[in-house]
Amino acid sequence: MPPRIAVAGIFAFWLATTGFVVYRDVWPRLFASGPPPVTIELADEARQGAPAKWSLYRNPKPGDRPLGTLSTQMKYRDADDTFLFTYRYNRIEFAQSGIKLLLLDATTVVVMTRDGDLKEQTMSAKVDIQMGDKSVATGTIDIRGTVSGGVLTGRAEIKSTLANVIGDLDPVPVPAGMPLNPLQPVNRLGNVRGSLEWVVSESNPMQEAVAGLFRKKLAEFGLRVPEEKAKESLLAKVGREPQALTRRGEEFACWVIEYRRAEVVARTWVRTSDGKVMRQEAFEKGETLVFERED
């Protein structure tokens, strides 16, 4: 058996990787505490045939190349009258202190009812860790959850050349009527107008379930990880007047939605002419992550 510190390091890595894709999807998955005045028109979005395309930047400066790309798409499932929303990340790359983390392919799928209730959530990914140009570890992530009777259950299989984490997820309560996440990149947002305000509360049943599984696995080696404290709600507010956003030499008028606690933690830029989301920004621990629309 490897030393305890090595085991802790392995599980810490996979917890961080899973947390990045499942919990954050690059930034936190946030759900409104009540029906928000800014809405995603499910039926209208489902008719959009082509996926929306995005580039992801970290602490962007002029001339920087993107960390990777993302496509988002919603489809209607007639068989059970649900809406399937898919995020596909392609070759997302993060580098720190000579170590490079590559998400070669990561897909998150959320299935919601017409009333906005979460029904299914899945995530799969291929991961490669490199030092210099050499791969030192590879792995796959497959996490699936379903909701029945207001409770999410499921299973996680996280396999790598270092270690495996496989197990059933403990049941986690799911709030009813969770709308699609207004901070995730979506094609369009409706009913945006100046000075609107609403409260956004964090809720991520899948993240809670996966974190519980990791705490169990670590406990088998005598390692205790405290539960993450619940974060304070965010206040979302639309600016009083539209702001100009320039992209590829073309200028657009956009409503800017700011999400803040003590400080601004995220912004969404929504084009006034048609409600298209043009840019998403998130700020955390001195880092800036940006989704820039490409289509």
C-alpha positions as CSV (number, residue, x, y, z in Angstrom):
1,M,0.0,0.0,0.0
2,P,1.4,3.4,-0.9
3,P,2.2,5.9,2.0
4,R,-0.8,7.7,3.5
5,I,0.4,11.0,2.2
6,A,0.6,9.6,-1.4
7,V,-3.0,8.2,-1.1
8,A,-4.2,11.6,0.2
9,G,-2.5,13.3,-2.8
10,I,-4.1,11.0,-5.3
11,F,-7.6,11.5,-3.9
12,A,-7.0,15.2,-3.6
13,F,-6.2,15.4,-7.3
14,W,-9.3,13.5,-8.3
15,L,-11.4,15.5,-5.9
16,A,-10.1,18.7,-7.5
17,T,-10.6,17.4,-11.0
18,T,-14.1,16.2,-10.3
19,G,-15.0,19.4,-8.5
20,F,-13.8,21.4,-11.4
21,V,-16.0,19.7,-14.0
22,V,-19.0,18.6,-11.9
23,Y,-19.3,21.4,-9.3
24,R,-17.9,24.4,-11.2
25,D,-18.2,23.5,-14.9
26,V,-15.5,26.2,-14.9
27,W,-17.4,28.3,-12.4
28,P,-20.0,27.5,-9.7
29,R,-23.4,26.1,-10.7
30,L,-25.9,28.5,-9.2
31,F,-29.7,28.1,-9.0
32,A,-32.1,30.9,-8.2
33,S,-34.0,30.7,-4.9
34,G,-37.2,31.6,-6.7
35,P,-38.4,32.1,-10.2
36,P,-36.0,34.7,-11.6
37,P,-37.1,37.6,-13.7
38,V,-34.4,36.5,-16.2
39,T,-35.6,33.4,-18.0
40,I,-34.4,30.7,-20.4
41,E,-37.2,29.9,-22.8
42,L,-36.9,26.1,-22.9
43,A,-39.2,25.5,-25.9
44,D,-37.6,28.3,-27.9
45,E,-34.0,27.1,-27.1
46,A,-34.9,23.5,-28.1
47,R,-35.7,24.7,-31.6
48,Q,-32.1,26.1,-32.1
49,G,-30.5,23.4,-34.3
50,A,-26.9,24.5,-34.2
51,P,-24.9,24.5,-30.9
52,A,-23.6,27.7,-29.5
53,K,-19.7,27.8,-29.5
54,W,-17.5,29.4,-26.9
55,S,-13.8,30.0,-26.2
56,L,-12.5,29.8,-22.6
57,Y,-9.8,32.2,-21.4
58,R,-8.0,32.4,-18.0
59,N,-6.8,35.8,-17.0
60,P,-7.1,37.0,-20.6
61,K,-4.8,39.5,-22.2
62,P,-4.9,40.8,-25.8
63,G,-3.5,38.1,-28.1
64,D,-3.9,35.2,-25.7
65,R,-5.0,31.9,-27.1
66,P,-7.9,30.2,-25.4
67,L,-7.6,27.4,-22.9
68,G,-10.0,25.4,-24.9
69,T,-13.5,25.4,-26.4
70,L,-17.0,24.7,-25.4
71,S,-20.2,24.0,-27.3
72,T,-23.7,24.2,-25.7
73,Q,-26.9,22.8,-27.1
74,M,-30.4,22.1,-25.9
75,K,-32.8,19.5,-27.3
76,Y,-36.3,18.5,-26.6
77,R,-37.1,14.8,-25.8
78,D,-40.7,14.0,-26.9
79,A,-40.7,10.6,-25.3
80,D,-40.8,12.0,-21.8
81,D,-41.5,15.7,-22.4
82,T,-38.1,16.8,-21.1
83,F,-35.3,19.2,-22.2
84,L,-31.7,18.0,-22.5
85,F,-29.0,20.6,-22.1
86,T,-25.4,19.5,-23.1
87,Y,-22.0,21.1,-22.5
88,R,-19.1,19.7,-24.5
89,Y,-15.6,20.9,-23.5
90,N,-12.8,20.1,-25.9
91,R,-9.2,20.0,-24.8
92,I,-9.3,22.4,-21.9
93,E,-5.8,23.1,-20.7
94,F,-4.5,24.4,-17.3
95,A,-0.9,24.8,-16.4
96,Q,0.6,25.5,-13.0
97,S,4.2,25.2,-11.7
98,G,5.2,23.0,-14.7
99,I,2.3,20.6,-14.3
100,K,-0.3,20.6,-17.1
101,L,-3.9,19.3,-16.7
102,L,-5.7,18.5,-19.9
103,L,-9.4,17.7,-20.1
104,L,-9.3,16.0,-23.5
105,D,-13.0,15.6,-23.7
106,A,-15.6,16.5,-21.0
107,T,-19.3,16.4,-21.4
108,T,-22.0,17.4,-18.9
109,V,-25.6,16.7,-19.5
110,V,-28.6,18.1,-17.5
111,V,-32.1,16.8,-18.1
112,M,-35.0,19.0,-16.8
113,T,-38.7,18.8,-16.9
114,R,-40.9,21.5,-18.6
115,D,-41.5,22.9,-15.1
116,G,-37.8,23.3,-14.5
117,D,-37.2,20.3,-12.2
118,L,-33.9,18.5,-12.4
119,K,-34.4,14.9,-13.6
120,E,-31.0,13.6,-14.6
121,Q,-27.4,14.8,-14.5
122,T,-24.3,13.1,-15.9
123,M,-20.7,13.9,-16.5
124,S,-18.0,12.1,-18.4
125,A,-14.4,13.1,-19.1
126,K,-11.0,12.0,-20.2
127,V,-8.0,13.5,-18.3
128,D,-4.3,13.6,-18.9
129,I,-1.7,15.1,-16.5
130,Q,1.6,16.1,-18.0
131,M,5.0,17.3,-16.7
132,G,6.8,19.1,-19.6
133,D,5.7,17.1,-22.7
134,K,5.5,13.8,-20.9
135,S,2.2,12.3,-19.7
136,V,2.5,11.1,-16.1
137,A,-1.2,10.0,-15.5
138,T,-4.3,9.5,-17.5
139,G,-7.9,8.7,-16.4
140,T,-11.6,8.7,-17.1
141,I,-14.5,10.1,-15.1
142,D,-18.1,8.8,-15.4
143,I,-20.7,10.1,-12.9
144,R,-24.4,9.6,-13.3
145,G,-27.3,10.8,-11.2
146,T,-31.1,10.6,-11.4
147,V,-33.8,12.3,-9.4
148,S,-36.8,10.5,-8.0
149,G,-39.2,11.7,-5.3
150,G,-37.1,14.9,-4.8
151,V,-33.9,12.9,-4.1
152,L,-30.8,12.4,-6.3
153,T,-29.0,9.0,-6.3
154,G,-26.4,7.7,-8.6
155,R,-22.9,6.2,-9.1
156,A,-19.4,7.6,-9.7
157,E,-16.6,5.7,-11.5
158,I,-13.3,7.6,-11.5
159,K,-10.5,5.5,-12.9
160,S,-6.8,6.4,-13.4
161,T,-3.4,5.0,-13.7
162,L,-2.8,6.2,-10.2
163,A,-6.0,5.1,-8.3
164,N,-9.7,4.4,-8.7
165,V,-12.7,5.9,-6.9
166,I,-15.8,3.8,-7.5
167,G,-19.0,3.8,-5.5
168,D,-22.7,4.6,-5.2
169,L,-23.6,8.2,-4.3
170,D,-25.5,8.8,-1.1
171,P,-29.0,10.2,-1.6
172,V,-29.1,14.0,-1.6
173,P,-32.3,16.2,-1.5
174,V,-33.0,18.2,-4.6
175,P,-34.9,21.5,-4.4
176,A,-38.0,21.6,-6.6
177,G,-38.3,23.9,-9.6
178,M,-34.6,24.6,-10.1
179,P,-34.4,26.7,-13.2
180,L,-31.5,26.3,-15.6
181,N,-28.4,28.0,-14.3
182,P,-28.2,31.6,-15.3
183,L,-24.4,31.6,-14.9
184,Q,-23.9,28.8,-17.4
185,P,-23.3,29.7,-21.0
186,V,-26.6,29.6,-22.8
187,N,-27.8,30.7,-26.1
188,R,-30.1,33.5,-25.0
189,L,-31.7,35.0,-21.9
190,G,-35.2,36.5,-22.1
191,N,-36.8,39.4,-20.2
192,V,-33.6,41.2,-19.4
193,R,-34.1,44.9,-18.6
194,G,-32.3,47.6,-16.7
195,S,-32.2,47.6,-12.8
196,L,-33.8,44.1,-12.3
197,E,-32.6,42.4,-9.1
198,W,-33.1,38.9,-7.7
199,V,-31.4,36.6,-5.2
200,V,-29.3,33.6,-6.3
201,S,-28.7,30.7,-3.9
202,E,-26.1,27.9,-4.5
203,S,-27.4,24.4,-4.8
204,N,-25.6,21.5,-6.4
205,P,-26.9,18.1,-5.4
206,M,-24.5,16.2,-7.7
207,Q,-21.5,18.0,-6.2
208,E,-22.7,17.2,-2.7
209,A,-23.1,13.6,-3.5
210,V,-19.6,13.2,-5.1
211,A,-18.0,15.1,-2.3
212,G,-19.6,12.7,0.2
213,L,-18.2,9.7,-1.7
214,F,-14.7,11.2,-1.6
215,R,-15.0,11.8,2.2
216,K,-16.0,8.1,2.6
217,K,-13.0,6.9,0.6
218,L,-10.6,9.1,2.4
219,A,-12.0,8.0,5.8
220,E,-11.0,4.4,4.9
221,F,-7.4,5.6,5.1
222,G,-8.0,7.5,8.3
223,L,-8.2,10.9,6.6
224,R,-10.9,13.4,7.5
225,V,-12.1,16.1,5.2
226,P,-14.5,18.7,6.6
227,E,-17.7,19.4,4.8
228,E,-17.7,22.6,2.8
229,K,-19.6,25.4,4.4
230,A,-22.7,26.7,2.6
231,K,-22.0,30.0,0.7
232,E,-24.0,33.1,1.2
233,S,-26.6,33.9,-1.5
234,L,-25.7,36.2,-4.3
235,L,-27.5,39.3,-5.4
236,A,-28.0,39.5,-9.2
237,K,-28.6,42.9,-10.6
238,V,-28.9,44.2,-14.2
239,G,-27.2,47.6,-14.9
240,R,-29.4,50.6,-15.3
241,E,-28.1,51.2,-18.9
242,P,-26.7,49.0,-21.6
243,Q,-22.9,48.8,-22.0
244,A,-20.9,48.5,-25.2
245,L,-19.1,45.2,-25.9
246,T,-16.6,45.0,-28.8
247,R,-15.8,41.7,-30.5
248,R,-13.8,41.3,-33.7
249,G,-14.1,45.0,-34.4
250,E,-17.9,45.0,-34.1
251,E,-19.6,46.8,-31.2
252,F,-22.8,45.5,-29.5
253,A,-25.0,47.1,-26.9
254,C,-25.4,44.6,-24.0
255,W,-27.2,44.4,-20.7
256,V,-24.7,43.4,-18.0
257,I,-25.9,41.2,-15.1
258,E,-23.6,41.4,-12.1
259,Y,-23.6,38.7,-9.4
260,R,-22.1,39.8,-6.1
261,R,-21.7,39.1,-2.4
262,A,-19.4,41.6,-0.9
263,E,-17.7,41.9,-4.3
264,V,-18.7,41.0,-7.9
265,V,-18.1,37.3,-8.5
266,A,-19.5,37.0,-12.0
267,R,-20.9,38.9,-15.0
268,T,-23.1,38.0,-17.9
269,W,-23.3,40.1,-21.1
270,V,-26.6,39.9,-22.9
271,R,-27.1,41.6,-26.3
272,T,-30.0,44.0,-26.1
273,S,-31.2,43.4,-29.7
274,D,-32.0,39.7,-29.4
275,G,-31.1,38.4,-25.8
276,K,-28.0,36.4,-27.0
277,V,-25.4,35.8,-24.3
278,M,-22.2,37.2,-25.7
279,R,-19.8,36.9,-22.8
280,Q,-19.6,35.3,-19.3
281,E,-17.0,36.2,-16.7
282,A,-16.2,34.7,-13.3
283,F,-13.8,36.0,-10.6
284,E,-12.4,33.9,-7.7
285,K,-9.2,34.0,-5.7
286,G,-7.5,36.5,-8.0
287,E,-8.4,34.5,-11.1
288,T,-10.6,35.5,-14.0
289,L,-12.3,33.0,-16.2
290,V,-14.0,34.2,-19.4
291,F,-16.3,32.5,-21.9
292,E,-16.3,34.4,-25.2
293,R,-19.0,33.6,-27.7
294,E,-17.6,32.6,-31.2
295,D,-20.8,32.2,-33.3
